[in-house]
C-alpha cells in the first residue's frame, strides 16, 4: 500500500499537486493554478527530492515503513467521515447552492492591484518572513566544521 | 449535491490522505509531505468558497491562498533544513529514533 522508494513518493506528490493545480484552473483561479505549479511542483517537490538525496538516498530502511498503521489510518478515516458528514449535512452550505460561479472572471491585474493597495502590509510582512525563513534554513542546514563559528 | 459540495469532499479526502501520511509514515520527509497535502486541502477549501461564495469580487479567498502558499513554501524550506540537520547529527531521519532533546 505504501511506496517504499522515497523518490517515487516525492514524484507522486508532484503528480497530485499538478492535479490540484488543474482543479484550481477548473475553479477559475488561473493565476493560483500556475502559482501552484511554479511553487509546489517546481520548487517544493524538487526541494524534497534534494532533501531525500542529501539524507539517506532513495531506499527505505529495512523493516516497516509505517508505524502503527492501523491506528493512524483509522484516525484519518474517522476525520474524513466526520468532515464528509458535516459537508453533506450542513445547512449553511445549502444556502450557497443558489450562487453560480458564472459571470466573473479573475484578472491578474485585479490581483496585482489589490496586492499593492489593500494588502500591501501583508505583502511586506510576507517578504520579511520569506527572507528570514530562507536565511534561517541556510543557517540550520549549514555544514558545521571544527573551529568554525 | 452541488459543485461546492464536491470540491469540499475532495478537500476533505485530500486532508485525510495527508493526515494518514503524517500519522503513519516513519520517515520525517514523508511526514512533511503529509503536512503539505493538508495545507493544500485548506487552500482548495479557500478557493471553493471564494468561487461559490456571495462576493467573489472582493478576492479574499485568492489573497488568502497566495499568502498561504508563500508561508507553506517557507515552512517546507525550514522543515527540510531541520531534517537535514537532524540527519547530520543523529544519522537517522526516522521520527521514532529522534527521541532525545540533548544533541
Interface residues (C-beta under 8 A of the other chain):
Chain A: X2 X6 X9 X10 X13 X16 X17 X20 X23 X24 X27 X28 X29 X31 X32 X35 X36 X39 X40 X43 X44 X47 X48 X50 X51 X52 X54 X55 X56 X60 X61 X64 X65 X66 X67 X68 X69 X71 X72 X73 X75 X76 X77 X79 X80 X83 X84 X87 X88 X93 X96 X97 X99 X101 X104 X106 X110 X111 X114 X115 X119 X122 X126 X129 X130 X133 X134 X136 X137 X138 X140 X141 X143 X144
Chain B: X1 X2 X3 X4 X5 X7 X8 X9 X10 X12 X13 X14 X15 X16 X17 X19 X20 X23 X24 X25 X26 X27 X29 X30 X32 X33 X36 X37 X40 X43 X44 X47 X48 X50 X51 X52 X53 X54 X56 X57 X59 X62 X63 X65 X66 X67 X69 X70 X71 X72 X73 X74 X75 X76 X77 X78 X80 X81 X82 X83 X84 X85 X87 X88 X93 X94 X96
